[in-house]
Amino acid sequence: MNDKALRKDLIELLKGGQAHATLEEVLKDLKPELCNVRPQKGMHSVYEEIEHMRNAQEDILRYKIHTQSQL
């Protein structure tokens, strides 16, 4: 399996910058005590949003590994 393309895609995903701000840019002024606070009813806390991103990245990685192994 040639994992060059997988590695390139993974690096781009982790660095960000495609369509969204980087995690560092978004969190630079966040007060730690607000990480687990929901800003409004029905909205997610910063922690919940980051956990969602982590899960999504894991899904993407698993998908890429699976599709690469079938080539």
VMD Tcl script that draws the C-alpha trace (Angstrom):
set ca {
  {0.00 0.00 0.00}
  {1.33 3.42 -0.96}
  {0.51 5.66 1.98}
  {1.95 8.89 0.52}
  {-1.48 10.27 -0.43}
  {-2.94 9.26 2.94}
  {-0.15 11.01 4.81}
  {-0.51 14.16 2.68}
  {-4.27 14.30 3.24}
  {-3.91 13.66 6.96}
  {-1.34 16.43 7.37}
  {-3.57 18.88 5.49}
  {-6.56 17.93 7.64}
  {-4.62 18.30 10.88}
  {-3.08 21.63 9.90}
  {-6.43 23.07 8.86}
  {-6.83 26.10 6.66}
  {-8.92 24.54 3.91}
  {-12.32 26.00 4.70}
  {-12.12 26.75 8.42}
  {-10.04 28.66 10.93}
  {-7.37 26.71 12.77}
  {-8.09 25.42 16.24}
  {-5.38 27.71 17.64}
  {-7.04 30.78 16.09}
  {-10.44 29.86 17.46}
  {-9.27 29.06 21.00}
  {-6.62 31.74 21.55}
  {-8.82 33.99 23.74}
  {-10.96 31.30 25.36}
  {-10.99 31.35 29.14}
  {-10.47 27.80 30.50}
  {-13.47 28.06 32.83}
  {-15.74 28.47 29.78}
  {-14.67 25.28 27.97}
  {-17.56 23.23 29.32}
  {-20.22 25.96 29.35}
  {-23.01 25.91 26.77}
  {-23.52 29.48 25.47}
  {-27.26 29.02 24.87}
  {-29.86 26.33 25.23}
  {-29.47 23.82 22.42}
  {-25.89 24.82 21.63}
  {-22.75 22.82 22.37}
  {-19.89 23.70 24.67}
  {-16.39 24.20 23.27}
  {-15.40 20.83 24.73}
  {-18.33 19.12 22.97}
  {-17.43 20.77 19.66}
  {-13.79 19.69 19.94}
  {-14.85 16.15 20.78}
  {-17.08 16.17 17.69}
  {-14.11 17.28 15.55}
  {-11.90 14.58 17.06}
  {-14.50 11.91 16.27}
  {-14.94 13.23 12.73}
  {-11.18 13.20 12.12}
  {-10.97 9.64 13.41}
  {-13.79 8.63 11.03}
  {-12.01 10.30 8.11}
  {-8.75 8.58 8.98}
  {-10.41 5.17 9.27}
  {-12.18 5.73 5.93}
  {-8.95 6.77 4.20}
  {-7.07 3.78 5.60}
  {-9.88 1.46 4.52}
  {-10.09 2.86 0.99}
  {-6.30 2.89 0.59}
  {-6.07 -0.76 1.63}
  {-8.50 -1.70 -1.14}
  {-6.31 -0.24 -3.89}
}
mol new
graphics top color blue
foreach p $ca { graphics top sphere $p radius 0.5 }
foreach p [lrange $ca 0 end-1] q [lrange $ca 1 end] { graphics top cylinder $p $q radius 0.2 }
display resetview
